[in-house]
Amino acid sequence: MRVLVVEDTADIAEAIVMRLEKIGHAVDWEKNGKTAVELLAVQTYDLVILDLTLPGEDGIQVLKGMRARRLATPVLVVTARSAVDERISALDVGADDYLIKPFDYRELEARARALLRRSTGLSDNTLCVGPLVIDRAGRVASVAGRSLNLTRRELTVLEILAIRPDRIVSKEELIEQLFNFDQEPSPNAIEQFVARLRRKLGDAPIEIRTMRGLGYQLATT
């Protein structure tokens, strides 16, 4: 999934980025509210993690602007502002959840999972497609009880395809959700991930189909 972190405190932002990238997300980091607004106008995100006290434009204004433009992207506010009125204000202008600093990064991951799960219409952290089971919290996948032993990015590719089985996902969409602006994927990176996934799926009754000129599709056989 593609995540935008808008936070001007470097050590907090770096810790969030590191943890989210470790579990397979592509993460962009912006320190300035105004720059974040400009980025949100050109890039689609699955989740925004937003501080309220920012240079350029504060988090409430960033959030108001997102909702005024009808951006439905889930927003998790993380801030040192602990007053009830501050929380109510953020929620009323469109925040989906609120986390007060200092916080446990495990809780941030859990809240991020919940928002991503809700945005894709899932009721829990388990994705099932035929015999394929993906535990999105544990970051593991198995077929009929057999562990697939996937790398971080292999699991993310499989997860993206499994969220909407039978839907065709373009190579461009996969690249957007796997790599941030600072990373340059090789031209055949997606083909390599898909090839490795096919080998690990083996003869399981589920396959990743190549839809020539369109993208990839996960389907049972």
N, C-alpha and C positions, 0 to 999 in steps of 0.2 A: 504494500500500500504506500501511497505517496503522502508524506506528512510535512506540514510547515510548522516550524517552531519559531515563535516571535518572542524573543527574550533578550534583554540587554545586559543581563548579568552573565558574564562569560562562563564561570565555573558551573552554574546551574544549566545553562544551555548546552554546554559540552557534554555534561553528564546525561542529559535527556537524549541528545543526538546519539551518543555512544550506545545507550541501552536500546533505543529503538532500532538503530542499524543492526545491532547484534541479533535481534529477533527477526530481521529480514525486511524492515521498512526502508524505503528511500526517503531521506530526510533533508530538507532545506532549512537553513537557519538564517533569520533576519534579526538585526538588532534594533532597527528603526521602524516605527509604526507606519510612516509615510511610504517607505520602501516596500513594506509588506503589502500595503494596499495596491501598489503598482504591480507587484508580483501576482497577487490574487486576481488581477484583471487579465492576466495572460496565461496562468498556469492553473490547472485543475488539481485539487487536493482531496484526499479522502478524510483528512482530519487536520484541524488547526489547533495547536497548543499555544495559548496567547496570554502573555503577561499584560497587566493593566497599566503599569507605570512605564512608559516608553518615551524615548525622544522622538521628535518629528510629529507624531500623532499618537495620543494615548489609546490604550486597548479598547476602551468603550467606544471611541470614535471608529476604530477599525471594525469593531463588531457591528456597530450601527450601519456602517457603509456596506458591509457584506450582506446584511439582511435587507437593506434598501435595494440592493441589486438582485435580490431573490436568490442569493447563494445559500443553498441548504447544507453546505458542508458542516459537519459537527464541529463544535468549538469547545475545547476544554480550557477554561480559564485557570491559570496558576498565578497566584499573587500573594504578597505579604499583607494586603488589605483584608483584615479579618472581621471588620464591623459587619453586622447583619445587613445594614442598609446598603453597603457596598455589594454584598453578595446578591441581594434582591435586585439591585440596579443592573448588574451584569446578566442575571437570569432573565430579567424583564426585557432587555434589549436583544436577547437571542442566544445567550450562552446555553450550552447543553449540560454542562457540569462545571464544578468549581472545586479547586484544590488549594488549600492555604499553605504557604511556605512557613517554616520548613516542612517538607513532606517526605514520606518514604517512597523511593523510586519504584518499589514493587507495587505500591498503590497506584501510582501514576500509570504504570503499564496495565494494571487491571482496569482502570477507568478508561484508558485508551481502547483496550480490547472491547469493553462494553459498548462504547460509542461506535466503533467500527462494526461491531456485530449488529447493533441496532440499525445502523444505516443500510446494511445489506439484508435486513429482514430476518436475521437469524435469532433464535431464542436462546442458544447456548454457544459454547466454544467448540462444539464438535461439528465438523463438516463430513457428511456421508454421501458418497456417490457409488451405488452398488456396493461392492466389497471394500471399496476404499474408505478409510476413516482418517481424517486429519484432526488432531487435537491442537487447536490454535493457541491454547494457553501453554501446553507442554512443548509445543513446537516439534511434534513428531507425527509421522504418518505410517500407516500400515495397510496391507491388503490381506483380507481374510486372516488377520492376526499376525501376519508376517511383517516385521519392521522393514521399512524401505531404506533406512540409513541415508537420508538425504542431506545435502549441504544446505546452508541457510538460503541461498538463492534458488536452488532447485525446489525447496519446499515452498518458497514464495510463489514461484511460477505455478506449481501444482495447486496451491491455495487459490490463486486468482482464477484459474480455469475451473476449479471445483465450486466456487461461490455461485456461479450460474452455469451449471452443466448444460451441455448442448448449445450454449451460446458461442458464437465465433468471437475470439479475442484477437485483435490485430497485433502484429509484431510491435508496432509503434506504441500501443497501449501497454504492452508488457515492458517495453523499455522505459516508459514514463514512470511505471510503478516500481521498477527495480533500481533505477539509477537517479541520483540527484544531479544538480547542475555542475558540480565539481568533478563528476565522474564521466569518463568517455568510454562507453561500451564499444567493443570491437564490432565490426559490421555483422559478424555471424555469431555474436554472443548468444542470442536467443535460440538459434538453431542448435548450438552446443548444449545449452541447458535442456532443451526438448529431447535431443538425442540421448543424453544421459538418463533422463527420466524414463524414456521408453525402455532402455536396457534394464533399469531397476524394476520397472513394472513387470518385465518379463512376459510370461504367457498368461498373466492375470486377465480376467474378462472385463478389462477396461482399457481404453486406449486414448492416446492423444492424436487426433487426426489433423493432418495438414490440409487446409482448404486453400488451394492454390490462388494466390493473389489477394486473399482475404485475411488469413491468420490461422489460428489453432482452435480446436474444439475438443473438449473432454467428453467421452461418451462410453457407455457400457456396450459390450459386444455380446 
